[in-house]
Amino acid sequence: MSVLTNCKHKLAICAMAATLLPWNSIQAANDIDFIAAVVNNDVIMHSELNAELTSVSRQLQRQQTVIANGDVLREKVLEQLILELLQLQEAERLGVEVSETMLNNAMANIAKNNNLSMAQLQQAIINDGQSVAGFRDQIQRTMTIEEVGKIAVQRRIKVSEKEVEQYLTSQQGLELADTEYLLAHILISVPAQATAQQNQAAEEKLAQLQAAIAKGDDFASLAVTYSSANNALDGGNLGWRRVSQLPTLFADAVANMQIGDTSQPLRNSSGYHIIKAMDQRGLALQQADQTKANHILILSNEIRDAAASAALIKEIYGRLQSGVEFYKLARSFSDDANTALKGGDMGWLNPGQLPDYMQTQLDALATGAISQPFQGPNGWHILQAVERQTKNVGQNILRNKARNALYDNKFAGEMETWLRELRNQAYIEIR
């Protein structure tokens, strides 16, 4: 039922009740469902308000939350209903709909998240005093409101590359990267109340250590020889550490180190520290074996039946074997709308990016080789493995995560602004 139809239906019920029952009858007045609020071309009835008020009150009781003033709760519930109705009106204006398939999937997820079968979920709904149809309507209403909110707010949010860069260098960004360093450590100790002679001896020892590091001597062996730390006999091994788990003195240096880097001497009250980054791991360092591939797809259609399609893919393969360029044949014959104009070029593909039946064929090809024609669910395929590389895709993943985090940070504020604008522009009359 559309918003406008819903409005007419509610108003018709009120009009009918008014004509059938005398307004001066106390009992009749109690039976009539009055309008609680007018919202643009729709209305919220007292029955709706009371039903929602009952539902919210039950929820607050389960949470053991006390509302001292019932009028305050009623006012807040009515305001919530007004905002929901405004969003549903906007959804109708934008043509936003939640399909039965989306709704069924949502119900299945609710059941799964509560470790229930669908039949058990339905029984739980009934045991809670609700109808299954009413519960589905509420889920559909909630999903519609969420969807229109995303659509309306998404276009208002901009995340710049500068913001992404700043986020990645912040503490939140470092935690997002979840980078761990395998560290080794050497301490040249200096007594707390060191004499000039003791300071000089420590500095001479440090100079010898730095000269040995510069020569490329084994760091673990140097730790055994020079370090005064408790882990000296372990080669100075500190194990895997995140930057957030390190003392500030070490963290600032380690955050900018690459594998194999050795820090400059770091001085504190204990003496001189030298840190070496032995290894790194984490999201930012994630590697992927990528393949640059070409593709030709031949589909059956009204003009070309299955036999003709099989004959055509065989002919194309023969021409490829005779030396005709993949690019020319793909442009001339391929039914892959995404790649045909690019001569079949699929770009660089990550593992698992293609369906299994295509990925298996591509993985089996030597670099530069062309597959024999193979049949998939929708047609015939030929693949070419043009080039292969191992690439660090972690930075791209990390930047996308940072961008999503920034978007989420802005979403709540923009949603509040949008709802406020929506309400300010609406005609609202509370009865």
Secondary structure, 3 states (H helix, E strand, C coil): CCHHHHHHHHHHHHHHHHHHCCCCCHHHHHHCCCEEEEECCEEEEHHHHHHHHHHHHHHHHHCCCCCCCHHHHHHHHHHHHHHHHHHHHHHHHHCCCCCHHHHHHHHHHHHHHCCCCHHHHHHHHHHCCCCHHHHHHHHHHHHHHHHHHHHHHHCCCCCCHHHHHHHHHCHHHHHHHCCEEEEEEEEEECCCCCCHHHHHHHHHHHHHHHHHHHHCCCHHHHHHHHCCCCCHHHCCEEEEEEHHHCCHHHHHHHCCCCCCCECCCEEECCEEEEEEEEEEECHHHCEEEEEEEEEEEECCCCCCCHHHHHHHHHHHHHHHHCCCCHHHHHHHHCCCCCCHHHCCEEEEECCCCCCHHHHHHHHCCCCCCECCCEECCCCEEEEEEEEEEEEECHHHHHHHHHHHHHHHHHHHHHHHHHHHHHHHCCCEEEC
